[in-house]
Structure formats: C-alpha cells, structure tokens
C-alpha cells in the first residue's frame, strides 16, 4: 500500500488519456530539459514517472511522435496577429479547430505552439502523411510543423505551458488551466480533414522570379487546354501567375481557371474523369491564393503597364492634403491605402486583409487610422469575413479618376510618396502649400531625394 501511495499517476483517471494522446511511443530515446539548462538526450524508454514529473512542472520532456499522432503542432517564434492569421488561413483552420498554447519562453520571446487534430478520412493520419500534405504550407506561412520524423517535441501542458485566449484572431492572456482542464479543451477541437488538400501543390517555387519566361506557354494553355496527363497542377499554377500579371482580381482568376478546367481538360485529369469537381475547385482556390499572396508581397510587376501593386492620381494627392492637412504620417498611410485601392476600385467592395493594413499603417495603429476614416465618412466597412477564404471588405470614397490619370514614369506607376507629391504639385514649395506641411516636415520629406528646400 505504501508503494502504491508513491505512484499518484496510478489513481489519476486523466493520466491514461494524456499518455494515449501524446506519448504513444515509449521506446525512446527521449529528451529532457531542467529549468535554466539545455536539452539533453537519454537513450532509455519513456516511463510514467518521467511523464508525471513533466506534468508536475519539475522539468520538460520531449519524445518522438507516434506513428499515428492524434495531434499536430505548428511552432511559431515571436508571432504577431498577421502570423496567426496566415497560418490558420493557409491550413484552413476555423475557430474551434485549434488552440494556441504558450511555450515556456513565451513571456520573453512570445513563442507559441498551435495545436490541431489532423485526420485522414475520419481516422488519425500517419506522421509521414501529415508532413507530406502540410509541411510546405506551414513553412511558407512562417511556422515549423511537428511531428517530425526524427526530431523530438516538447510534450504539452507542463511547466509554463498554458492555453492562450484568442479573440478575433488576436492572442490574449494565458488561461489559468492545469493540464487536466487543458486536456479536455484540446479534446473538443474539430478535426482537420487532410484529404481536402492537394498533395501536389508544392511545386518547388521558393520565391517568385522578377522576369517570368512562361507567357507564351500560358497563352497556349489558355487556348488549347491540358496537354497531357499529370499536368493539371502545374498548368493551373502557370495560368494563375499569368492572370496575376495581367492584373486580374483573385476572384476573377479563380472563376477563369475553373471555367478553363471545365472546358479544356481534354480528359487528361483523373479527378475530372472521376467527376470529383470539388477536389479540382478546392485545389484551384489553393493555387490562386498562394500565387496572389506570394507574388503580391514580392513586388513583382505585372506584364501590363497598370501596376497591380497600386497607382495614384494628382486628384488623390490633393485629396490626401485635404483629409489630413499637416499630418505627414497619416498622409503617407492614406497614400498607401489609395495606391492599393485604386486598381481594385472597379469593384463595389475591395477585400483588404489584415496583413495589408499592417503594411499601410502598423499593427498598433491601423485600427485607429481605419476608425478615423470611418468617422469622417470616407470609409465603409463590411465586417463579414472568413479566415482562409476571404478578408473584410471596404469601400473608400475617392475623387473620380481613371487609370489614364495615374502618376507614372516609363509606363510604371509611381508608388513613392515624395516623388508622387513632386509630380503632382511641381516643387517643394508647392508641395508644402498643398499638403499644409511645416518647413521642417517638408525638408525631411525631400531629404532622401537630396532636393534643397529653403
């Protein structure tokens, strides 16, 4: 009886559930880390006392993943709101399909782990299949996927490992749950179905090229359709890049590719021949999203003269001076917003994702800037959005103008605020009067151009 009293895990009803969920490979080796020290590896089997000490907070235990893991993790180092949105959007995780847990270094580094439950056709997937389907997606979104084949991973819910409260995609305070309560919360997450992801999406394009050489190939594909079996993914990628460079909107590109596949598949696609159109359409959506996010952030110029990254007109520059007279910071923000909005203003509402607002302003002030425009009656918001599918939509009330009025040089849109101001108003003095800037602010505005101002 005394010996049984020394083994508290024997009488704990939650301990077997924890082991079955996270520690199903007892063969070892395992890794152990004492507080304030580095990880060390022990070539021994994993035991119940080791796991219990981890849960009691004496040290941290890292083990190999089982062949059929119940849960997978994304390791995020110092993430911000955009990082979490990007990861959940890339994986198609909605609320209720994941939890965010702190790493022990969270107070100093902000590191967190996103935990979710991958399944393949309703059953736990092998760790090899999880990595085959998700690894490249997670890597592109800025995280590191676990389980891995050889590397060990820190077991959850030990010392300083808490579930974080997540509200509207923002990381809030850690929740005061012990490992038992945290275990029940992760059991409630809805599974992520791996079968809906295309396994061939990783096409080896680490970064977009500045000079694209497949335009003729894209035009031939558009006219003649698929040229052989096993070419659907690469052909859709080629056409998605081609339409991006022609300044097509994301939704129009998806619709065009789906129409093209329906009318030009030439019976070369196995999925089409099987009638699995839902698979084809989902993969087209994934490819289009990847192209527009990757190329849109890469500063790649389209092949036509109107730049998809944005353009602005002299009327807009005067409008900026009237809305924010003398405020050079807000003038620059409004300049970036209008530049992004103008080429998309043919649509009644424009999708503006959160990461784009961070580029326009920053993550600390973009809400205030957006609210300021809304209070002035210049910006309307449609607050409906769905993570991984579409962002919030906005309508910006601007002076009437067309792409023929844009400020440009050598058929390229000018996206630099000081240069656009000079071309709109003539010289530094005229810029100062139009934007109602102080002498010091005007001097700083043109200091980088080495333009004298007195």
Secondary structure, 3 states (H helix, E strand, C coil): CHHHHCCHHHHCCCHHHHHHHHCCCCCCCEEEEECCCCCEEECCCCCHHHHHHHHHCCEEEEECCCCCCCCEEEEECCCCHHHHHHHHHHHCCCCCCEEEEECCCHHHHCCEEEEECEEECCEECCHHHHHHHHHHHHHHCCCEEECCCCCCEECCCCCCCCEEEEECCEEEEECCCCHHHHHHHHHCCCCEEHHHCCCCCCCCCCCCCCCCCCHHHHHHHHHHCCCCCCCHHHHHHHHHHHHHHCCCCHHHHHHHHHHHHHHHCCCCCHHHHCCCHHHHHHHHHHHHHHHHHHHHHCCCCCCCCCCCCCCCEHHHHHHHHHHCCCCHHHHHHHHHHHHHHHCCCCCCCEECCHHHHHHHCCCCCHHHHHHHHHHCCCEEEECCCECCCECCEEEECCCCCCHHHECEECCEECCCHHHHHHHHHCCHHHHHHHHCCCHHHHHHHHHCCCCCCC
